[in-house]
Amino acid sequence: MLKVAIIGLGDISKIHLQAIQANPNAKLTAVCDVNESLKNTIPDVHFYTDYLVMLEKEALDCVHICLPHYLHYPVTKDCVEKEVHVFQEKPIALNPEEGLALARLEADNKDVKICVCFQNRFNETFEKLQEIVKSGEYGQVTGIKGLVTWFRSNDYYEAKPWRAQMKYAGGGVMMNQSIHTLDLMQLLGGEIKAIKGSISNLLNYDIEVEDTASAHIQFENGASGLFFATVANSGNSSVELQVLFENGKFTIKDSILTRLNETGKKEEIIEDEMLPGPKFYYGASHAKLINQFYSCIIHNDTNYVHVGDALTSIQMIDAICQSSKLQKEIKMGRLEYAKR
């Protein structure tokens, strides 16, 4: 039985909690949050306000890190140095440099596993689309489109001010809402040659981070990508991910993968399992990834999302920001580090 803890009891921790409690091989033994009023919200677990004290007092196998972005790297580092496995919420870090430091930490501590929460890789629709890409049945990929058009009120930033500040969040709509889409685009398209992008603020909020971003992506294999994300929409529309092949077009929208057939009609291929409740747009794959990671801990396997797997998404965000600032295309290179 794995002894598990959560650090950070914000919104996303509830999704983690459900998966932990449903897994027969794990037991939530401790939680940590600086807000002491949350002490009795989860019964039958030890509560801490200092995670370092928790790491000293509890014999933990795995810690879930559900904290503001600027704390991801330092808290993960402390857990790894205590030889505790880590399930870390995205993003891996504030920037590529910090991401590389985390990748080196992982490489230097081969007995400790760090899994990054890119759960959308495990959505049924994406797994099927990735299978279609790899099969070559419809020819080469020629284009990829990723759209995220959501809404966040000013209250969203005022309730948790770190979200609005670059030094704490590392970015806005790209880091918080659409990093998953960037991750899936690079998985489908392969290595990236160059990016030209733009970031802006359409909403009249007093925030440092971007609320809107767009980019044209050139992949090494000749395919091109279009990325657009905003939280200036009037509501949360479905994320859209579309792949154009030489001989076909496939789209994930409303959590359904469809193919445009020869008669111009959409054929439904597969639908994602949906998460119940108001946070349905998170998807239902957190539990799939968490369960797989726990299995990897128990059986000493490596089939999970490593830090190195998540580096490209951070690099893409940085390139889009740099391109917007410099008003030019940014060449992408592979981030090198000593892999496991």
C-alpha positions as CSV (number, residue, x, y, z in Angstrom):
1,M,0.0,0.0,0.0
2,L,1.5,3.3,-1.1
3,K,1.5,6.1,1.5
4,V,0.5,9.3,-0.4
5,A,0.3,13.0,0.5
6,I,-0.9,16.1,-1.3
7,I,0.8,19.5,-1.0
8,G,-1.6,22.3,-1.9
9,L,-5.3,22.0,-1.4
10,G,-6.5,24.3,-4.2
11,D,-9.1,23.5,-6.9
12,I,-7.1,20.9,-8.8
13,S,-6.3,18.9,-5.6
14,K,-9.9,17.7,-5.5
15,I,-9.3,15.8,-8.8
16,H,-6.2,14.2,-7.4
17,L,-8.0,13.3,-4.1
18,Q,-10.7,11.5,-6.0
19,A,-8.2,9.4,-7.9
20,I,-6.1,8.6,-4.8
21,Q,-9.2,7.5,-2.8
22,A,-10.4,5.3,-5.6
23,N,-7.1,3.5,-6.0
24,P,-6.9,0.3,-3.9
25,N,-3.1,0.4,-3.8
26,A,-2.8,3.9,-2.3
27,K,-3.8,5.5,1.0
28,L,-3.8,9.3,1.6
29,T,-2.0,9.7,4.9
30,A,-1.2,13.4,4.9
31,V,-2.0,16.8,3.3
32,C,-0.3,20.1,3.5
33,D,-1.5,23.7,2.9
34,V,-0.6,27.1,4.4
35,N,-4.3,27.8,5.0
36,E,-4.9,26.3,8.4
37,S,-8.6,26.7,8.1
38,L,-8.5,23.7,5.7
39,K,-7.4,21.4,8.5
40,N,-10.6,19.4,8.9
41,T,-11.7,19.4,5.3
42,I,-10.3,15.9,4.7
43,P,-11.0,13.4,7.5
44,D,-8.6,10.8,8.8
45,V,-5.4,12.3,7.5
46,H,-2.6,14.2,9.1
47,F,-2.6,17.9,8.3
48,Y,0.5,20.1,8.0
49,T,1.1,23.8,7.2
50,D,4.8,23.1,6.4
51,Y,5.6,20.5,3.8
52,L,9.2,20.1,5.1
53,V,7.9,19.1,8.5
54,M,5.5,16.7,6.7
55,L,8.4,15.1,4.8
56,E,10.3,14.6,8.0
57,K,7.5,13.1,10.1
58,E,5.7,11.0,7.5
59,A,7.1,7.9,5.8
60,L,5.7,8.7,2.3
61,D,6.0,6.9,-0.9
62,C,4.5,9.6,-3.2
63,V,3.6,13.2,-3.0
64,H,1.2,15.1,-5.3
65,I,2.3,18.7,-5.8
66,C,-0.7,20.9,-6.5
67,L,0.9,24.3,-5.9
68,P,1.3,27.6,-7.6
69,H,3.8,27.3,-10.5
70,Y,6.7,29.1,-8.8
71,L,6.8,26.4,-6.1
72,H,6.8,23.4,-8.5
73,Y,10.5,23.1,-8.9
74,P,11.7,23.9,-5.3
75,V,9.1,21.6,-3.7
76,T,9.7,18.8,-6.1
77,K,13.5,19.1,-5.4
78,D,12.9,18.9,-1.7
79,C,10.7,15.8,-2.1
80,V,13.2,14.1,-4.5
81,E,16.1,14.8,-2.1
82,K,14.0,13.0,0.6
83,E,13.7,10.0,-1.9
84,V,9.9,10.5,-2.2
85,H,8.3,9.9,-5.6
86,V,6.5,13.0,-7.1
87,F,3.3,13.4,-9.1
88,Q,3.6,17.0,-10.2
89,E,0.9,19.2,-11.7
90,K,1.8,21.1,-14.8
91,P,3.8,23.1,-15.7
92,I,7.0,21.5,-14.7
93,A,8.6,24.9,-14.1
94,L,8.4,28.7,-14.7
95,N,10.8,28.6,-17.7
96,P,13.0,26.3,-19.8
97,E,16.1,26.9,-17.6
98,E,14.2,25.8,-14.5
99,G,12.7,22.9,-16.5
100,L,16.2,21.8,-17.4
101,A,17.3,22.0,-13.8
102,L,14.4,19.7,-12.9
103,A,15.3,17.3,-15.7
104,R,18.9,17.1,-14.4
105,L,17.5,16.5,-10.9
106,E,15.5,13.6,-12.3
107,A,18.5,12.2,-14.1
108,D,20.7,12.5,-11.0
109,N,18.2,10.6,-8.8
110,K,17.5,7.5,-10.8
111,D,15.7,5.7,-7.9
112,V,13.1,8.5,-7.6
113,K,10.3,9.0,-10.1
114,I,8.8,12.3,-11.2
115,C,5.6,12.2,-13.2
116,V,4.2,15.3,-14.8
117,C,0.5,15.6,-15.0
118,F,-0.1,15.8,-18.7
119,Q,-3.3,13.7,-18.3
120,N,-4.8,14.6,-21.7
121,R,-2.2,12.3,-23.4
122,F,-4.4,9.6,-21.9
123,N,-7.7,10.8,-23.3
124,E,-9.3,8.1,-25.4
125,T,-9.7,10.5,-28.4
126,F,-6.0,11.5,-28.3
127,E,-4.7,8.0,-27.9
128,K,-6.7,7.0,-31.0
129,L,-5.6,10.0,-33.0
130,Q,-2.0,9.3,-32.1
131,E,-2.4,5.7,-33.2
132,I,-3.8,7.0,-36.6
133,V,-0.8,9.3,-37.0
134,K,1.7,6.5,-36.3
135,S,-0.1,4.1,-38.7
136,G,0.5,6.2,-41.8
137,E,-2.8,5.0,-43.1
138,Y,-3.8,8.5,-44.3
139,G,-0.4,9.6,-45.4
140,Q,1.9,12.2,-43.8
141,V,0.6,14.9,-41.4
142,T,0.5,18.2,-43.2
143,G,-1.1,20.4,-40.6
144,I,-2.1,20.6,-36.9
145,K,-4.5,23.1,-35.4
146,G,-5.0,23.6,-31.6
147,L,-7.7,26.0,-30.3
148,V,-8.5,26.9,-26.7
149,T,-11.2,29.6,-26.3
150,W,-12.1,29.9,-22.6
151,F,-13.2,32.6,-20.2
152,R,-11.7,33.7,-16.9
153,S,-13.2,36.6,-14.9
154,N,-11.2,39.2,-13.2
155,D,-12.2,37.5,-9.9
156,Y,-10.2,34.4,-11.1
157,Y,-7.0,36.5,-10.8
158,E,-8.0,38.5,-7.8
159,A,-8.9,35.4,-5.8
160,K,-5.4,34.1,-6.3
161,P,-3.1,37.0,-7.2
162,W,-0.2,34.7,-8.1
163,R,-2.0,33.8,-11.3
164,A,-1.6,37.4,-12.5
165,Q,2.1,37.8,-11.8
166,M,4.9,36.6,-14.1
167,K,7.3,35.8,-11.3
168,Y,4.8,33.4,-9.7
169,A,2.9,32.0,-12.7
170,G,5.5,32.1,-15.5
171,G,2.7,33.0,-17.9
172,G,-1.0,33.3,-18.4
173,V,-3.3,31.5,-20.8
174,M,-0.4,29.4,-22.1
175,M,0.9,28.2,-18.8
176,N,-2.5,27.8,-17.1
177,Q,-5.1,26.9,-19.7
178,S,-3.5,25.7,-22.9
179,I,-0.2,24.0,-22.1
180,H,-1.9,20.7,-22.6
181,T,-2.9,21.6,-26.1
182,L,0.7,22.7,-26.9
183,D,1.9,19.4,-25.5
184,L,-0.5,17.3,-27.7
185,M,0.4,19.3,-30.8
186,Q,4.1,18.6,-30.4
187,L,3.4,14.9,-29.8
188,L,1.5,14.7,-33.0
189,G,3.8,16.9,-35.1
190,G,7.2,15.8,-33.9
191,E,10.3,17.9,-33.5
192,I,9.7,21.6,-34.0
193,K,11.9,23.7,-36.4
194,A,10.6,27.2,-35.6
195,I,7.8,29.2,-34.1
196,K,6.5,32.7,-34.8
197,G,4.0,33.9,-32.2
198,S,2.2,36.7,-30.6
199,I,0.9,37.4,-27.0
200,S,-1.5,40.1,-25.9
201,N,-4.2,41.1,-23.5
202,L,-7.7,41.6,-24.8
203,L,-9.3,42.0,-21.4
204,N,-9.2,45.1,-19.3
205,Y,-7.7,43.4,-16.3
206,D,-4.7,44.6,-14.2
207,I,-2.6,41.5,-14.9
208,E,1.0,41.0,-16.0
209,V,0.4,37.7,-17.8
210,E,-1.1,37.2,-21.3
211,D,-4.7,36.4,-21.7
212,T,-4.4,35.6,-25.5
213,A,-1.7,33.9,-27.5
214,S,-1.3,32.7,-31.1
215,A,1.5,31.0,-33.0
216,H,2.5,29.5,-36.3
217,I,4.6,26.4,-35.8
218,Q,6.9,24.8,-38.4
219,F,7.7,21.1,-37.7
220,E,10.9,19.5,-38.9
221,N,8.9,17.0,-41.0
222,G,7.4,19.8,-43.1
223,A,4.0,20.0,-41.4
224,S,2.7,23.4,-40.1
225,G,0.7,24.2,-37.0
226,L,-1.7,26.9,-35.9
227,F,-2.2,27.5,-32.2
228,F,-4.6,30.0,-30.7
229,A,-5.6,30.3,-27.0
230,T,-7.5,32.9,-25.1
231,V,-9.5,33.4,-21.8
232,A,-11.3,36.4,-23.4
233,N,-14.1,34.3,-24.7
234,S,-17.6,34.7,-23.3
235,G,-17.5,31.1,-21.9
236,N,-15.5,27.9,-22.0
237,S,-15.8,26.4,-25.4
238,S,-14.6,23.0,-26.3
239,V,-10.9,22.6,-26.9
240,E,-10.3,21.7,-30.6
241,L,-7.4,19.7,-31.9
242,Q,-7.4,18.9,-35.6
243,V,-4.9,17.0,-37.8
244,L,-4.7,17.3,-41.6
245,F,-3.2,14.4,-43.5
246,E,-2.4,14.0,-47.1
247,N,-5.6,11.9,-47.4
248,G,-7.8,12.8,-44.5
249,K,-8.9,15.2,-41.7
250,F,-9.5,14.2,-38.1
251,T,-10.8,16.5,-35.4
252,I,-11.2,16.2,-31.6
253,K,-14.0,18.6,-30.4
254,D,-16.5,18.3,-27.7
255,S,-14.4,15.3,-26.5
256,I,-15.3,13.3,-29.6
257,L,-12.8,12.3,-32.4
258,T,-14.4,12.5,-35.8
259,R,-13.1,11.9,-39.4
260,L,-14.4,13.8,-42.4
261,N,-15.3,11.1,-44.8
262,E,-15.3,11.1,-48.6
263,T,-18.9,12.4,-48.7
264,G,-18.0,15.4,-46.5
265,K,-19.8,14.0,-43.4
266,K,-18.2,13.6,-40.0
267,E,-17.9,10.0,-38.8
268,E,-17.6,9.6,-35.0
269,I,-14.7,7.4,-34.1
270,I,-14.5,7.5,-30.3
271,E,-15.6,9.6,-27.3
272,D,-13.7,10.5,-24.2
273,E,-14.8,9.5,-20.7
274,M,-16.2,12.6,-19.1
275,L,-15.4,14.0,-15.7
276,P,-18.7,14.8,-13.8
277,G,-19.4,18.2,-12.3
278,P,-18.5,21.8,-13.2
279,K,-14.8,21.0,-13.9
280,F,-15.7,18.6,-16.7
281,Y,-13.3,20.3,-19.1
282,Y,-10.4,18.9,-17.1
283,G,-11.2,15.5,-18.6
284,A,-11.3,12.2,-16.8
285,S,-7.8,11.1,-17.4
286,H,-6.1,12.3,-14.2
287,A,-7.0,9.0,-12.6
288,K,-5.7,7.0,-15.6
289,L,-2.3,8.7,-15.3
290,I,-2.2,8.6,-11.5
291,N,-3.1,4.9,-11.5
292,Q,-0.4,4.2,-14.1
293,F,2.2,6.1,-12.1
294,Y,1.4,4.2,-8.9
295,S,1.8,1.0,-10.8
296,C,5.2,2.2,-12.1
297,I,6.2,2.9,-8.5
298,I,5.1,-0.5,-7.3
299,H,6.7,-2.5,-10.2
300,N,9.6,-0.1,-10.8
301,D,8.5,0.6,-14.4
302,T,9.2,3.8,-16.4
303,N,6.0,4.1,-18.5
304,Y,4.8,7.5,-17.3
305,V,5.3,11.2,-18.3
306,H,8.8,12.1,-17.4
307,V,10.2,15.7,-16.9
308,G,12.0,15.4,-20.2
309,D,8.8,14.6,-21.9
310,A,7.3,17.9,-20.7
311,L,10.3,20.2,-21.6
312,T,9.1,20.9,-25.1
313,S,5.8,22.5,-23.9
314,I,7.7,25.0,-21.7
315,Q,10.2,25.7,-24.6
316,M,7.2,26.4,-26.9
317,I,5.7,28.9,-24.5
318,D,9.1,30.6,-24.1
319,A,9.6,30.8,-27.9
320,I,6.1,32.3,-28.4
321,C,6.9,34.9,-25.8
322,Q,10.3,35.7,-27.3
323,S,8.9,35.8,-30.8
324,S,6.2,38.3,-29.7
325,K,8.8,40.5,-28.0
326,L,11.3,40.5,-30.8
327,Q,8.8,40.4,-33.6
328,K,10.6,37.6,-35.4
329,E,10.6,33.8,-35.9
330,I,12.4,31.8,-33.2
331,K,14.4,28.7,-34.1
332,M,13.8,25.8,-31.8
333,G,16.6,23.5,-30.7
334,R,16.4,20.4,-28.6
335,L,17.0,21.0,-24.9
336,E,19.9,18.8,-23.9
337,Y,20.4,17.1,-20.6
338,A,21.6,13.7,-19.2
339,K,18.6,11.5,-19.6
340,R,17.6,8.6,-17.3
